[in-house]
Amino acid sequence: MFEAAAEAGLGPAMANLSVMYFKGQGLPQDYMLGHMWLMLAKAAGADTQQINAAFGSKASTDQVNAAQERAMGLLKSYALQTDQDG
């Protein structure tokens, strides 16, 4: 449910999904995916300060870099889709 809403671009759902990945709550624990969804949530306008404060230091530099790359790829893909749709 959160995944579908997050993939639809809803910032609060992205933030919730990031917490689920950080905690391993209903999903395998994955700090890279947690950071990716956190970055996407912030880009979508969600308030991510508390989540970042709680989990921001848990990931390695490599995991954060991979999350940034993946988030940027998704943002570019989304921008291309909206350009083609609009």
Contacts in CASP RR format, 6 or more apart in sequence:
PFRMAT RR
TARGET T0000
AUTHOR 0000-0000-0000
METHOD contacts of the structure
MODEL  1
MFEAAAEAGLGPAMANLSVMYFKGQGLPQDYMLGHMWLMLAKAAGADTQQ
INAAFGSKASTDQVNAAQERAMGLLKSYALQTDQDG
2 13 0 8 1.000
2 16 0 8 1.000
2 17 0 8 1.000
2 20 0 8 1.000
3 17 0 8 1.000
5 13 0 8 1.000
6 13 0 8 1.000
6 14 0 8 1.000
6 16 0 8 1.000
6 17 0 8 1.000
6 37 0 8 1.000
6 40 0 8 1.000
6 41 0 8 1.000
9 40 0 8 1.000
9 44 0 8 1.000
9 78 0 8 1.000
10 44 0 8 1.000
11 40 0 8 1.000
11 41 0 8 1.000
11 44 0 8 1.000
11 45 0 8 1.000
11 46 0 8 1.000
12 41 0 8 1.000
12 46 0 8 1.000
14 37 0 8 1.000
14 38 0 8 1.000
14 40 0 8 1.000
14 41 0 8 1.000
14 44 0 8 1.000
14 46 0 8 1.000
15 37 0 8 1.000
15 38 0 8 1.000
15 41 0 8 1.000
15 46 0 8 1.000
15 47 0 8 1.000
15 48 0 8 1.000
15 51 0 8 1.000
17 34 0 8 1.000
17 37 0 8 1.000
18 33 0 8 1.000
18 34 0 8 1.000
18 35 0 8 1.000
18 36 0 8 1.000
18 37 0 8 1.000
18 38 0 8 1.000
18 41 0 8 1.000
18 48 0 8 1.000
18 51 0 8 1.000
18 55 0 8 1.000
19 25 0 8 1.000
19 34 0 8 1.000
19 51 0 8 1.000
19 55 0 8 1.000
20 26 0 8 1.000
20 27 0 8 1.000
21 27 0 8 1.000
21 28 0 8 1.000
21 29 0 8 1.000
21 30 0 8 1.000
21 31 0 8 1.000
21 33 0 8 1.000
21 34 0 8 1.000
21 37 0 8 1.000
22 29 0 8 1.000
22 31 0 8 1.000
22 34 0 8 1.000
22 51 0 8 1.000
22 54 0 8 1.000
22 55 0 8 1.000
22 58 0 8 1.000
23 29 0 8 1.000
24 30 0 8 1.000
31 55 0 8 1.000
31 58 0 8 1.000
31 59 0 8 1.000
31 60 0 8 1.000
31 63 0 8 1.000
32 59 0 8 1.000
32 63 0 8 1.000
32 64 0 8 1.000
32 66 0 8 1.000
32 67 0 8 1.000
32 70 0 8 1.000
33 67 0 8 1.000
34 55 0 8 1.000
34 59 0 8 1.000
34 67 0 8 1.000
35 56 0 8 1.000
35 59 0 8 1.000
35 63 0 8 1.000
35 64 0 8 1.000
35 67 0 8 1.000
35 68 0 8 1.000
35 71 0 8 1.000
36 67 0 8 1.000
36 68 0 8 1.000
36 70 0 8 1.000
36 71 0 8 1.000
36 74 0 8 1.000
38 48 0 8 1.000
38 51 0 8 1.000
38 52 0 8 1.000
38 55 0 8 1.000
38 56 0 8 1.000
38 67 0 8 1.000
39 67 0 8 1.000
39 68 0 8 1.000
39 71 0 8 1.000
40 71 0 8 1.000
40 74 0 8 1.000
40 75 0 8 1.000
41 48 0 8 1.000
41 51 0 8 1.000
42 48 0 8 1.000
43 71 0 8 1.000
43 75 0 8 1.000
59 67 0 8 1.000
END
